């Protein structure tokens, strides 16, 4: 049985996108509670 190896670039892209979304949400909440 062969295991399908996921594309590393796709994993890195999803990881970076997830980080960017968390940072954006964090800064939006920070700006909301600050100002």
N, C-alpha and C positions, 0 to 999 in steps of 0.2 A: 504494500500500500504506500502510495506516495502522498506526502503532506504538501499542500499548496503553501508556498512561502509568499507572504504578502510583500508588496512593493515597499522597500524602506523609504523611498521618497514620499510615498502616500502617507505612511505612518508619521514621518517627520512633519509633513504638511498639516495633517490633522492635529498633531500635538501643538504646533506653533499657532494654528488657528484657535485651538482651545485656550491657550495661554493668552492670546490677544483678546478673546472675548471676556475672559476673567478679569484682565487688566482694565478693559473698557468699562465693565460693570462696576469694578472697584472704584475707579476714578469718578464715574457718574454718581455713585452713592456718596463718595467723599465730597464732591462738589455740592451735592444736594444738602448734606448735613452741615456743610461749612457755610454756604451762602444760602 
